[in-house]
Amino acid sequence: MADGYVAKTAQLKVEKVDEKQSIITVEITEGKYHQVKRMFEAVGKRVIELERLQIGGLKLDRTLKRGEFRELSKEEIEWTKKG
């Protein structure tokens, strides 16, 4: 980053590649400001769409549509408090 910060290593899995766009799964252990977009810009690529699948051990509900939400269960709340 321009401020000298060095992010932790990311894991990449290439799901699909063609001439116009690729689908890549990125696993990061920290999420700094626009980190994923900056990583791809650094190698001359542009992120068109970005979807979060999981936060820590909490997998996000794939049945929810964009902008929808649900309340966390008691177990999920306790898990987040343990941090």
Number of C-alpha atoms within 10 A of each C-alpha: 10 5 5 6 8 8 14 10 10 12 10 11 10 10 9 10 10 7 5 5 12 12 13 13 15 13 15 17 12 13 11 11 8 8 14 17 15 16 16 12 12 11 8 8 12 13 14 8 7 11 7 10 13 11 12 11 10 11 10 13 12 8 7 10 8 8 5 8 10 8 7 10 9 8 9 13 11 11 12 12 8 7 7
